[in-house]
Amino acid sequence: MTPKEFYIENFKIFQHKLNGESKTVLNEIRKKAFNKFSSLEFPTNKNEDWKYTDTAPVLKHNFLPLEKADTAGISGDEIKKHLFKNIESHLLVFIDGFLSPQLSSLYTLPKGVFIGSLNDLSKSNPAVIEQHLNKISDQETAFSALNGSYAMDGLAVIIPEGTILERPVQVLFLNGGSSENLLSVPRNLIIAGKNSNLKLIMSYKGYAGKNYLSNIVTEIFAGENSVLDICKVQDENENSYHIEKLQAIQKSGSVLNHYNISFGGSIVRNDINSVLDGEKIETHYYGLYLATGNQHMDNHTFVDHAKPDCMSNELYKGILDGNSRGVFNGKIIVRKDAQKTNAYQQNKTILLSKNATIDTKPQLEIFADDVKCSHGATVGHLDETSEFYIRSRGVPQELAKSMLIRAFASDVIENLKIEELKEQINHLIFEHLHKIEI
């Protein structure tokens, strides 16, 4: 039985177990997504957008979808191990893709703000679900359609017009604590109204268990003059797989700062896309991916300048060790009417071993004439001249290497808007590299 046949056959069993959930607006969306999934094939190296990433290791497993989560045995102390410390934040915890209210905690929210479960939102305000879900992101691959077919829950954030959420929202997605190979399919919806402000930390972590697949779709709507800071930190089990498609639509004057930090997983694929659907929009993508052993990390970004007088800035950096492989494919398109566009993209990679490899493919398509655009990529090892200079001051070799690694990563880390995150992410860098921390 092929993976596609497995998921098609299992869908009937899955639907039968839903009982009362089968009549919700979310289930109607699931059934439409399943019809789309049935017509699609999983991508292979023959697909241009997947030519550097072999999905065969992912597809050799049949990952079991869940209709509910099992949170038994997961304590608050276990959760604390996976949280970023010293951040006064609203907290949501998802176990295998389902919100755990008993492990979550929210401060008093401003009027009209919703932070919680997509499933709960679909029951309390189905009109919002019908208006936005699947309207922002298309299901152009079997992976995104698979998410739509089986997603029962996910993060939902609704920030109404003129609301500034003072505290950040910290969201923990914890996966893998089962004796089965699980399919975790959170469906995330983030809506920021006109003149609103939101800071969001999204952490994906793994704990004891078998192989699992985190297959995520995140849809973001940024209203006029809204400001969104979204930091994703992916640090899952080495035997796990992680695939996410993030699609954002930005309206005039909005600012989206997206930080994508990747550490864990056997195969990781991030598709991050923004449509700049208005004037005077800013889009900033910052990425740092660190791979060791046989890890494979693939980052695809796409910034669509659809309207004039907007700016995008993109900086992705990779640190690769062992036999790991990195992929970066960054595409910028400037539409015919998008005059006075400023678009910049840079990918830089350091190879810490002779066996680490990187495939980098910056793309720039310009159909307007009054623009300022640039893109580039660099690949190399730690600068031997700088290392020699540091060591000549009496610094041991390993410490000198750590200093250069920190300096390399700092361009990304220092742009984080939440100060308490900077040193904690720096700690994760050296922890994963098994290097001396500075």
C-alpha positions in Angstrom: 0.0 0.0 0.0 1.4 3.4 -1.0 1.4 6.3 1.5 -1.4 8.0 -0.5 -3.5 4.8 -0.5 -2.9 4.5 3.3 -4.2 8.1 4.0 -7.2 7.7 1.6 -8.2 4.4 3.2 -7.7 5.7 6.7 -9.8 8.9 6.0 -13.0 6.8 6.1 -12.1 5.4 9.5 -11.1 8.9 10.7 -14.4 10.4 9.7 -16.4 7.6 11.4 -14.7 8.4 14.7 -15.6 12.1 14.6 -19.2 11.8 15.8 -20.4 15.3 16.6 -17.3 16.9 15.0 -18.5 15.7 11.6 -21.1 18.5 11.3 -18.7 21.4 12.0 -17.5 24.0 9.4 -14.0 22.6 10.0 -15.1 19.2 8.9 -16.6 20.6 5.7 -13.2 22.1 4.9 -11.5 18.8 5.7 -13.7 16.9 3.2 -12.9 19.5 0.4 -9.2 19.1 1.2 -9.4 15.4 1.1 -10.9 15.6 -2.4 -8.0 17.7 -3.4 -5.5 15.3 -1.7 -7.0 12.4 -3.7 -6.1 14.2 -7.0 -2.5 15.0 -6.0 0.8 13.1 -5.7 3.5 13.6 -3.1 6.4 15.7 -4.5 9.6 14.0 -5.7 13.0 15.2 -6.9 11.4 15.5 -10.4 9.4 18.5 -9.1 11.4 21.6 -9.6 10.6 23.0 -6.1 11.7 19.7 -4.5 14.6 18.8 -6.7 17.1 19.0 -3.8 14.9 17.2 -1.2 14.1 13.5 -1.3 10.8 12.8 0.4 11.2 9.0 0.2 12.4 8.7 3.8 9.3 10.5 4.9 7.0 8.5 2.8 8.4 5.1 3.8 6.4 5.5 7.1 2.6 5.5 7.4 2.0 8.1 10.0 -1.2 7.6 12.0 -3.6 10.6 12.2 -5.3 11.3 15.5 -8.9 12.4 16.2 -7.9 13.5 19.7 -4.7 13.9 21.8 -3.6 11.9 24.7 -2.0 14.2 27.3 -1.9 11.6 30.1 1.4 11.7 31.9 2.5 15.1 30.6 3.0 17.4 33.6 3.6 21.1 33.9 7.2 20.3 34.9 7.7 18.5 31.6 6.3 21.4 29.7 8.6 23.9 31.5 11.6 22.0 30.2 10.7 23.1 26.6 9.7 26.7 27.2 11.7 29.8 26.8 12.4 31.2 30.2 12.0 34.7 31.8 9.4 35.8 29.2 6.1 37.1 30.7 3.8 35.7 28.0 0.5 34.1 27.3 1.1 30.4 26.9 -0.6 27.8 24.7 0.5 24.2 24.7 -0.5 21.8 21.9 0.2 18.0 22.3 0.4 16.2 18.9 -1.5 19.0 17.3 -4.3 19.5 19.9 -4.6 22.3 22.4 -4.2 21.2 26.1 -6.2 23.8 28.1 -4.9 22.4 31.4 -1.3 23.0 30.3 -2.0 26.4 28.9 -2.4 29.7 30.7 -3.5 33.1 29.5 -3.6 36.5 31.1 -6.7 38.7 30.8 -7.1 39.5 27.2 -8.2 42.8 25.6 -11.8 42.9 24.4 -12.3 41.1 21.1 -9.0 39.2 21.2 -9.1 35.4 20.7 -6.1 33.3 21.4 -6.7 29.6 21.6 -7.8 26.5 19.6 -8.8 26.6 16.0 -11.4 23.9 16.8 -13.0 26.1 19.5 -13.0 29.1 17.2 -14.8 27.0 14.5 -17.6 26.4 16.9 -17.8 29.9 18.5 -17.2 31.9 15.4 -17.6 29.8 12.2 -17.9 32.9 10.1 -14.2 33.8 10.7 -13.2 30.3 9.7 -15.3 30.4 6.5 -13.9 33.8 5.7 -10.2 33.1 6.1 -9.3 29.4 6.3 -8.1 28.0 3.0 -8.6 31.5 1.5 -5.0 32.6 2.2 -3.1 29.5 1.3 -3.7 27.2 -1.6 -3.3 23.4 -1.3 -0.9 23.0 -4.2 1.0 20.0 -2.8 -0.1 16.7 -1.3 1.5 17.6 2.0 -0.6 20.8 2.4 -3.8 18.9 1.3 -3.0 16.1 3.7 -2.9 18.7 6.5 -6.3 20.1 5.4 -7.7 16.5 5.3 -6.8 15.5 8.8 -6.3 18.8 10.8 -8.6 18.8 13.9 -7.0 21.7 15.7 -4.3 24.3 15.7 -3.4 27.8 16.8 -6.0 30.5 16.3 -5.1 34.2 17.0 -7.5 37.0 16.2 -6.4 40.5 17.1 -9.1 43.1 16.4 -8.5 46.6 14.9 -6.5 49.0 17.0 -5.4 46.4 19.6 -1.8 46.2 20.8 -1.2 42.9 22.6 1.4 44.0 25.2 2.6 40.5 26.2 4.0 38.1 23.6 2.2 34.8 22.9 4.3 31.7 23.5 3.0 28.6 21.7 4.6 25.2 22.3 3.8 22.3 19.9 5.0 19.1 21.6 5.0 16.0 19.5 6.0 12.3 19.6 5.2 10.8 22.9 3.4 7.7 21.5 4.2 4.1 20.7 2.9 4.8 17.2 4.3 6.8 14.3 2.1 9.8 14.6 0.9 12.4 12.1 0.8 15.9 13.8 -1.2 18.3 11.6 -1.8 21.6 13.3 -3.6 24.2 11.2 -2.7 27.7 12.3 -4.7 30.8 11.6 -3.4 34.3 12.6 -5.5 37.4 11.8 -4.2 40.8 12.7 -6.7 43.7 12.3 -5.9 47.2 11.1 -3.4 49.1 13.3 -2.9 46.0 15.6 0.3 44.6 17.0 1.3 41.0 17.9 4.5 39.2 19.0 4.3 35.5 18.6 6.8 32.7 19.6 6.1 29.3 18.0 8.2 26.4 19.3 8.1 22.9 17.8 9.7 20.4 20.2 9.8 16.6 20.4 9.9 14.2 23.3 10.3 10.4 23.9 8.6 8.3 21.3 8.8 6.9 17.8 9.2 8.6 14.4 6.6 11.3 13.7 5.7 13.8 11.0 4.9 17.4 11.9 2.9 18.6 8.8 1.8 22.2 9.4 0.0 24.9 7.4 0.0 28.4 8.8 -2.1 31.2 7.3 -1.5 34.8 8.2 -3.6 37.9 7.4 -1.9 41.2 8.3 -4.4 44.1 8.1 -3.5 47.7 7.2 -0.7 49.2 9.4 -0.5 46.1 11.5 2.9 44.9 12.9 3.5 41.2 13.4 6.7 39.7 14.9 6.6 35.9 14.5 9.5 33.8 15.7 9.5 30.1 14.9 12.0 27.8 16.6 12.0 24.2 15.4 14.0 21.9 17.6 12.4 18.4 17.2 13.7 14.9 17.6 16.5 13.7 15.3 14.3 10.9 13.9 11.3 13.2 13.2 10.2 15.0 10.0 9.0 18.6 9.8 7.2 20.2 6.9 5.5 23.6 7.1 3.9 25.9 4.6 3.4 29.4 5.8 1.4 31.8 3.7 0.9 35.5 4.5 -1.2 38.2 2.9 -0.2 41.8 3.9 -2.3 44.9 3.4 -1.1 48.5 3.0 1.4 49.8 5.6 1.7 46.4 7.4 5.0 45.1 8.7 5.8 41.4 9.0 9.0 40.3 10.7 9.4 36.5 10.4 12.3 34.7 12.2 12.8 31.1 11.3 15.3 29.2 13.5 15.8 25.4 12.7 17.8 23.0 14.8 16.1 19.5 14.9 14.7 16.9 12.6 15.9 14.3 10.1 14.3 16.2 7.2 13.0 19.7 7.6 11.2 21.7 4.9 10.0 25.3 5.4 7.9 27.0 2.7 7.5 30.7 3.7 5.5 33.0 1.4 4.2 36.5 1.5 2.0 38.4 -0.9 2.5 42.2 -0.6 -1.1 43.2 -1.5 -0.9 47.0 -0.8 1.4 49.9 -0.7 4.2 50.8 1.8 4.4 47.3 3.1 7.5 45.9 4.8 8.5 42.2 4.8 11.5 41.0 6.7 12.6 37.3 6.7 15.4 36.3 9.0 16.5 32.6 9.0 19.1 30.5 10.8 19.4 26.8 10.1 21.9 24.5 11.9 22.4 20.9 10.8 24.7 18.2 12.0 25.0 14.4 11.4 22.9 13.4 8.4 20.2 16.1 8.9 18.6 17.7 5.8 17.2 21.3 6.0 15.4 22.9 3.1 14.2 26.5 3.2 12.0 27.9 0.4 10.9 31.5 0.5 8.8 33.5 -1.9 8.1 37.2 -1.7 5.5 38.4 -4.1 5.6 42.2 -4.7 2.1 42.7 -6.1 1.7 46.5 -5.5 4.1 49.5 -5.7 6.2 51.2 -3.1 7.0 48.2 -0.8 10.2 46.8 0.7 11.4 43.3 1.5 14.6 42.3 3.2 15.7 38.7 3.5 18.7 37.2 5.3 19.2 33.5 5.7 22.2 31.9 7.3 23.2 28.3 7.5 25.7 26.4 9.7 26.3 22.9 8.5 28.4 20.2 10.1 29.0 16.4 9.7 27.3 14.9 6.7 24.4 17.4 6.7 22.9 19.1 3.7 21.2 22.5 3.5 19.0 23.9 0.8 18.0 27.5 0.3 15.7 28.6 -2.6 14.6 32.2 -2.3 12.4 33.7 -4.9 11.3 37.3 -5.3 8.9 38.4 -8.0 8.2 42.1 -8.8 4.9 42.5 -10.7 4.5 44.9 -13.6 2.6 47.4 -11.4 5.0 47.2 -8.4 7.0 50.3 -9.2 9.4 51.7 -6.6 10.0 48.3 -5.1 13.1 47.7 -2.8 13.9 44.0 -2.5 17.0 42.5 -1.0 18.0 38.9 -0.4 21.1 37.2 1.0 22.0 33.6 1.8 25.2 32.9 3.6 26.4 29.4 4.6 29.3 28.1 6.7 30.5 24.5 6.3 32.1 23.2 9.4 33.1 19.9 7.8 34.3 18.7 4.4 31.3 16.5 4.0 28.6 19.1 4.6 26.9 20.4 1.5 24.6 23.3 0.5 22.4 23.9 -2.6 21.5 27.6 -2.8 19.3 29.1 -5.5 18.4 32.8 -5.3 15.8 33.8 -7.8 14.7 37.3 -8.9 12.0 38.0 -11.5 11.4 41.7 -12.2 8.6 43.0 -14.5 8.7 46.6 -13.4 11.4 49.2 -14.3 11.6 51.6 -11.3 13.0 49.2 -8.7 16.0 48.5 -6.5 16.6 44.8 -6.2 19.6 42.5 -5.3 20.3 39.0 -4.3 23.3 36.8 -3.6 24.7 33.8 -1.9 28.1 32.9 -0.3 29.4 29.6 0.9 32.6 29.0 2.8 34.4 27.7 5.9 35.3 29.6 9.0 37.7 32.4 8.1 41.2 31.0 8.8 42.7 34.5 8.9 40.3 35.7 11.6 40.8 32.5 13.6 44.6 32.9 13.4 44.2 36.5 14.6 42.1 35.5 17.6 44.4 32.6 18.5 47.4 34.9 18.3 45.8 36.7 21.3 46.1 33.5 23.4 42.6 32.2 22.8 42.3 28.4 22.5 41.3 27.0 19.1 37.9 25.7 20.0 37.0 29.0 21.7 38.2 30.9 18.7 35.9 28.8 16.5 33.0 29.5 18.9 33.6 33.2 18.7 33.5 33.1 14.9 30.3 31.1 14.9 28.6 33.5 17.3 29.7 36.5 15.1 28.3 34.7 12.0 24.9 34.0 13.6 24.6 37.4 15.3 23.2 39.2 12.2 20.0 37.0 12.5 19.8 36.7 16.3 20.3 40.4 17.1 17.3 41.3 15.0 14.9 39.5 17.3 12.5 41.9 19.0 12.1 39.9 22.2 15.4 40.4 24.1 15.0 37.4 26.4 15.1 35.1 23.3 18.6 36.1 22.1 20.8 34.4 24.6 18.6 31.4 24.9 18.8 30.8 21.1 22.5 31.4 21.2 22.7 28.7 23.9 20.8 26.2 21.6 23.3 26.9 18.8 26.3 25.8 20.8 24.4 23.0 22.5 23.6 21.4 19.1 27.1 22.0 17.7 28.7 20.6 20.9 31.0 23.7 20.9 32.2 25.9 23.7 29.5 28.4 24.4 30.3 32.1 24.6 
